[in-house]
Amino acid sequence: MIDPGTTIGAVHLTISDLRHSIRFYQAHLGFVVHRQHDRTAWLGAGGPDLLILTQDEYAPRGRATTGLYHLAILVPSRADLARSFRLLVQTGSVLQGAADHGVSEALYLADPDGNGIEVYRDRPRAQWPQHAGHLQMGVEPLDLETLLSEAGETDSGAGLAPGTVIGHVHLQVSQIAEAEAFYVGILGFELTLRYGRGASFVAAGGYHHHLGLNTWAGVGAPPSPPGALGLRYFVVSLPTDAALAAVVDRVRAAGVLAESVEGGVLLHDPSRNAIVLTTRLG
């Protein structure tokens, strides 16, 4: 098993227009620009970098391919989710959905390049629904009116709440079985739930999911073209050097190509989604 202290770190995206994307993430979601250099910006909630945007105005766009389904921004409380919702309403954001998953409550939208975004809050673990000892996650309507009533009087323009993190990343993959073999069999995540035949969820440390895996772009979907808009890579953050070394040893023993990069190790899943294993969050 992967170390139970493993979390998801920053998500790195290729976007078409950096200025436009920065405006979106600041105005609609409350991100802060931590720093900016040339064609790249590092965004977050004032702590670790959560989202790194790199502009390539000539990047191709993949369609019906593997890649990012959505990145998931985890806010600390239901009141924080309510304030995020109020900001989305005030800025005229187009929501793609809202749901109560039992373990969490979530809002869904997309950025200017179509990258999927979830903003969510977790319920306390003691309240997560179980059946016969197994975690249950559903898709029930979210009462948006009640949620909005919890926003309080705090100015929603204050930005994302301190303590906001990337809670999980949901990926489009080519085959569920081979994705599970990689993320569970090699990296060591625990399979927490299968959702029909087209999706699986895996996690570390008893979380409901750090990674979602689906074939909703089509079973056997090809990877996006090289350098395409969307996911460059996401970070899997291990708590210690020993925990990182253990995963890297399993990866290399399985014959998976693992390239040393600054601060970590770069590898690709069978659907060519890129991951950096590191002990950092960024």
Buried (B, 14 or more C-beta within 10 A) or exposed (E): EBBEEBBBBBBBBBBBBBEBBBEBBBBBBBBBEBEBEEEEBBBBBEBBBBBBBBBBEEBEEBEEBBBBBBBBBBBBEBBBBBBBBBBBBEBEBEBEEBBBBBBBBBBBBBBBBEBBBBBBBBBEEEEBEEEEEEBBBEEEEBEBEEBEEBBEEEEBEEBBBEEBBBBBBBBBBBBBEBBBBBBBEBBBBBBBBEBEEEBBBBBBBEBBBBBBBBBEBEEEBBBBEEEBBBBBBBBBBBBEEEBBEBBBEBBBEEEBEBEEEEEBBBBBBBBBBBBBBBBBBB
